[in-house]
Amino acid sequence: MIETDLAAVLIRAVLGVTMIAHGWNHAFGGGRLPGTARWFESIGIRPGRVHAALATATELGAGALLLLGLLNALAAAAVIGTMAVALVANHLRNGFFIFRPGEGYEYVLMIIVVSAALAALGPGRISLDELAGVELDGAWGLLTAVVLGGGGAALLLVTCWRPASVRAGGAGEGEAADKA
């Protein structure tokens, strides 16, 4: 159905461009990759340098895959994973609205849900997945994206995220840094 194919292309395009812009900003905006690494460290994701590089590569790669309609469910999983980490590590505590101090979670939640919906919808017939005969959509596409993206985010958060309250553990700032 051409309407579904056009919808898939439109969603892939806006999501792909958004993720490329996000990754590009991590690498080349403001503080560049070192600034992104410092920011990751400041929210408790360590080592910041490694995670800044991985998040940047993931966002740029997933964005490109989405634009091409290649490995759609896996690209959606990558987006879900990076945005789920952002949701938990930075945005959730700030409330829903993005305009709130510290930026609420509405933006990252919307990206997660759109990515999951795209994994279920599939990339459409105007895609490299279609040309290659890759058929991973519907319930299996959704399940793949949510399990891989959510699982990857959970694994990263459990192993590498130490929010300030956990790092502090009742200790002073200097002692908390020594423990982390």
C-alpha positions as a Markdown table, in Angstrom:
| # | Residue | x | y | z |
|---|---|---|---|---|
| 1 | Met | 0.0 | 0.0 | 0.0 |
| 2 | Ile | 1.6 | 3.2 | -1.1 |
| 3 | Glu | 0.2 | 5.2 | 1.8 |
| 4 | Thr | 2.0 | 3.0 | 4.3 |
| 5 | Asp | 5.2 | 3.2 | 2.3 |
| 6 | Leu | 5.0 | 7.0 | 2.2 |
| 7 | Ala | 4.4 | 7.1 | 6.0 |
| 8 | Ala | 7.3 | 4.8 | 6.6 |
| 9 | Val | 9.6 | 7.0 | 4.4 |
| 10 | Leu | 8.5 | 10.1 | 6.2 |
| 11 | Ile | 9.0 | 8.6 | 9.7 |
| 12 | Arg | 12.4 | 7.2 | 8.7 |
| 13 | Ala | 13.5 | 10.5 | 7.2 |
| 14 | Val | 12.6 | 12.7 | 10.2 |
| 15 | Leu | 13.9 | 10.2 | 12.7 |
| 16 | Gly | 17.1 | 9.5 | 10.7 |
| 17 | Val | 17.9 | 13.2 | 10.3 |
| 18 | Thr | 17.1 | 13.9 | 13.9 |
| 19 | Met | 19.5 | 11.1 | 15.1 |
| 20 | Ile | 22.2 | 12.3 | 12.7 |
| 21 | Ala | 21.8 | 15.8 | 13.9 |
| 22 | His | 22.0 | 14.6 | 17.5 |
| 23 | Gly | 25.1 | 12.5 | 16.9 |
| 24 | Trp | 26.7 | 15.3 | 14.8 |
| 25 | Asn | 26.1 | 17.8 | 17.7 |
| 26 | His | 27.8 | 15.4 | 20.1 |
| 27 | Ala | 30.9 | 15.2 | 17.8 |
| 28 | Phe | 31.1 | 18.7 | 16.4 |
| 29 | Gly | 28.9 | 21.0 | 18.3 |
| 30 | Gly | 29.8 | 23.2 | 21.3 |
| 31 | Gly | 32.3 | 21.3 | 23.3 |
| 32 | Arg | 32.7 | 18.6 | 20.7 |
| 33 | Leu | 33.4 | 15.0 | 21.8 |
| 34 | Pro | 35.4 | 16.0 | 24.8 |
| 35 | Gly | 32.6 | 18.3 | 26.0 |
| 36 | Thr | 30.1 | 15.4 | 25.4 |
| 37 | Ala | 32.3 | 13.2 | 27.5 |
| 38 | Arg | 32.5 | 15.7 | 30.3 |
| 39 | Trp | 28.7 | 16.0 | 30.2 |
| 40 | Phe | 28.3 | 12.2 | 30.3 |
| 41 | Glu | 30.6 | 12.1 | 33.4 |
| 42 | Ser | 28.6 | 14.9 | 35.0 |
| 43 | Ile | 25.4 | 12.8 | 34.9 |
| 44 | Gly | 27.2 | 9.7 | 36.2 |
| 45 | Ile | 27.8 | 7.8 | 32.9 |
| 46 | Arg | 31.4 | 6.5 | 33.1 |
| 47 | Pro | 33.8 | 6.4 | 31.5 |
| 48 | Gly | 32.5 | 9.5 | 29.7 |
| 49 | Arg | 34.9 | 9.4 | 26.8 |
| 50 | Val | 34.0 | 5.9 | 25.9 |
| 51 | His | 30.3 | 6.5 | 26.1 |
| 52 | Ala | 30.4 | 9.8 | 24.3 |
| 53 | Ala | 32.2 | 8.0 | 21.4 |
| 54 | Leu | 29.8 | 5.1 | 21.4 |
| 55 | Ala | 26.6 | 7.2 | 21.7 |
| 56 | Thr | 27.8 | 9.4 | 18.9 |
| 57 | Ala | 28.6 | 6.5 | 16.6 |
| 58 | Thr | 25.3 | 4.8 | 17.4 |
| 59 | Glu | 23.3 | 7.9 | 16.7 |
| 60 | Leu | 25.1 | 8.7 | 13.4 |
| 61 | Gly | 25.0 | 5.0 | 12.3 |
| 62 | Ala | 21.3 | 4.5 | 13.3 |
| 63 | Gly | 20.3 | 7.7 | 11.6 |
| 64 | Ala | 22.0 | 6.7 | 8.3 |
| 65 | Leu | 20.5 | 3.2 | 8.5 |
| 66 | Leu | 17.0 | 4.7 | 9.0 |
| 67 | Leu | 17.5 | 7.1 | 6.0 |
| 68 | Leu | 18.4 | 4.2 | 3.8 |
| 69 | Gly | 15.7 | 1.9 | 5.2 |
| 70 | Leu | 18.4 | -0.7 | 6.0 |
| 71 | Leu | 18.2 | -3.0 | 9.0 |
| 72 | Asn | 15.2 | -1.0 | 10.1 |
| 73 | Ala | 14.4 | -2.9 | 13.3 |
| 74 | Leu | 18.0 | -2.9 | 14.4 |
| 75 | Ala | 18.4 | 0.8 | 13.7 |
| 76 | Ala | 15.2 | 1.4 | 15.7 |
| 77 | Ala | 16.7 | -0.7 | 18.5 |
| 78 | Ala | 19.8 | 1.6 | 18.5 |
| 79 | Val | 17.6 | 4.7 | 18.8 |
| 80 | Ile | 15.5 | 3.2 | 21.5 |
| 81 | Gly | 18.7 | 2.2 | 23.5 |
| 82 | Thr | 20.4 | 5.6 | 23.3 |
| 83 | Met | 17.2 | 7.5 | 24.1 |
| 84 | Ala | 16.2 | 5.1 | 26.9 |
| 85 | Val | 19.6 | 5.9 | 28.5 |
| 86 | Ala | 19.0 | 9.6 | 28.1 |
| 87 | Leu | 15.5 | 9.2 | 29.5 |
| 88 | Val | 16.6 | 7.5 | 32.7 |
| 89 | Ala | 20.0 | 9.1 | 33.3 |
| 90 | Asn | 19.0 | 12.7 | 32.6 |
| 91 | His | 15.4 | 13.5 | 31.7 |
| 92 | Leu | 13.0 | 11.5 | 33.8 |
| 93 | Arg | 13.7 | 13.3 | 37.1 |
| 94 | Asn | 12.8 | 16.7 | 35.4 |
| 95 | Gly | 9.1 | 15.9 | 34.7 |
| 96 | Phe | 7.3 | 15.5 | 31.4 |
| 97 | Phe | 7.7 | 18.8 | 29.6 |
| 98 | Ile | 10.8 | 19.6 | 27.7 |
| 99 | Phe | 10.7 | 23.3 | 28.6 |
| 100 | Arg | 11.1 | 22.5 | 32.3 |
| 101 | Pro | 14.4 | 23.2 | 34.0 |
| 102 | Gly | 16.8 | 20.4 | 33.1 |
| 103 | Glu | 14.6 | 19.4 | 30.2 |
| 104 | Gly | 11.7 | 16.9 | 30.8 |
| 105 | Tyr | 11.4 | 13.6 | 29.1 |
| 106 | Glu | 8.6 | 14.3 | 26.5 |
| 107 | Tyr | 11.2 | 14.6 | 23.6 |
| 108 | Val | 13.1 | 11.4 | 24.3 |
| 109 | Leu | 9.9 | 9.5 | 25.1 |
| 110 | Met | 8.5 | 10.5 | 21.7 |
| 111 | Ile | 11.6 | 9.4 | 19.9 |
| 112 | Ile | 11.5 | 6.0 | 21.7 |
| 113 | Val | 7.8 | 5.5 | 20.9 |
| 114 | Val | 8.2 | 6.6 | 17.2 |
| 115 | Ser | 11.2 | 4.2 | 16.9 |
| 116 | Ala | 9.2 | 1.3 | 18.3 |
| 117 | Ala | 6.3 | 2.1 | 16.0 |
| 118 | Leu | 8.6 | 2.2 | 13.0 |
| 119 | Ala | 10.1 | -1.2 | 13.9 |
| 120 | Ala | 6.5 | -2.6 | 14.0 |
| 121 | Leu | 5.5 | -0.7 | 10.8 |
| 122 | Gly | 8.6 | -1.7 | 8.9 |
| 123 | Pro | 10.7 | 0.5 | 6.5 |
| 124 | Gly | 8.2 | 0.2 | 3.7 |
| 125 | Arg | 8.8 | -0.8 | 0.1 |
| 126 | Ile | 10.9 | 2.3 | -0.6 |
| 127 | Ser | 13.9 | 0.9 | 1.3 |
| 128 | Leu | 17.0 | -1.1 | 1.1 |
| 129 | Asp | 15.5 | -3.7 | 3.3 |
| 130 | Glu | 12.9 | -4.3 | 0.6 |
| 131 | Leu | 15.6 | -4.6 | -2.1 |
| 132 | Ala | 17.5 | -7.1 | 0.1 |
| 133 | Gly | 14.5 | -9.1 | 1.1 |
| 134 | Val | 14.8 | -8.3 | 4.8 |
| 135 | Glu | 11.4 | -8.8 | 6.5 |
| 136 | Leu | 11.6 | -8.0 | 10.2 |
| 137 | Asp | 8.5 | -5.9 | 11.0 |
| 138 | Gly | 5.2 | -6.4 | 12.8 |
| 139 | Ala | 5.3 | -8.0 | 16.2 |
| 140 | Trp | 8.8 | -9.5 | 15.6 |
| 141 | Gly | 10.2 | -6.1 | 14.5 |
| 142 | Leu | 8.7 | -4.4 | 17.5 |
| 143 | Leu | 9.9 | -7.2 | 19.9 |
| 144 | Thr | 13.4 | -7.1 | 18.3 |
| 145 | Ala | 13.7 | -3.3 | 18.7 |
| 146 | Val | 12.3 | -3.1 | 22.2 |
| 147 | Val | 14.3 | -6.1 | 23.6 |
| 148 | Leu | 17.6 | -5.1 | 22.0 |
| 149 | Gly | 17.2 | -1.4 | 22.6 |
| 150 | Gly | 15.8 | -1.7 | 26.1 |
| 151 | Gly | 18.1 | -4.5 | 27.0 |
| 152 | Gly | 21.2 | -2.6 | 25.8 |
| 153 | Ala | 20.1 | 0.5 | 27.7 |
| 154 | Ala | 19.4 | -1.5 | 30.9 |
| 155 | Leu | 22.8 | -3.2 | 30.6 |
| 156 | Leu | 24.6 | 0.2 | 30.2 |
| 157 | Leu | 22.7 | 1.8 | 33.1 |
| 158 | Val | 23.4 | -1.1 | 35.4 |
| 159 | Thr | 27.1 | -1.4 | 34.6 |
| 160 | Cys | 28.1 | 2.2 | 33.9 |
| 161 | Trp | 25.7 | 4.7 | 35.4 |
| 162 | Arg | 26.3 | 6.0 | 38.9 |
| 163 | Pro | 24.0 | 8.9 | 39.6 |
| 164 | Ala | 25.2 | 11.5 | 42.1 |
| 165 | Ser | 23.0 | 10.1 | 44.9 |
| 166 | Val | 24.6 | 6.7 | 44.5 |
| 167 | Arg | 28.1 | 8.0 | 44.0 |
| 168 | Ala | 27.8 | 10.2 | 47.1 |
| 169 | Gly | 26.6 | 7.5 | 49.4 |
| 170 | Gly | 26.5 | 10.0 | 52.2 |
| 171 | Ala | 30.1 | 11.0 | 51.6 |
| 172 | Gly | 31.4 | 14.5 | 50.8 |
| 173 | Glu | 32.0 | 15.5 | 47.2 |
| 174 | Gly | 35.7 | 14.6 | 47.2 |
| 175 | Glu | 35.1 | 11.2 | 48.9 |
| 176 | Ala | 32.3 | 10.4 | 46.4 |
| 177 | Ala | 34.6 | 11.0 | 43.5 |
| 178 | Asp | 37.2 | 8.7 | 45.0 |
| 179 | Lys | 34.6 | 5.9 | 45.4 |
| 180 | Ala | 33.3 | 6.2 | 41.9 |
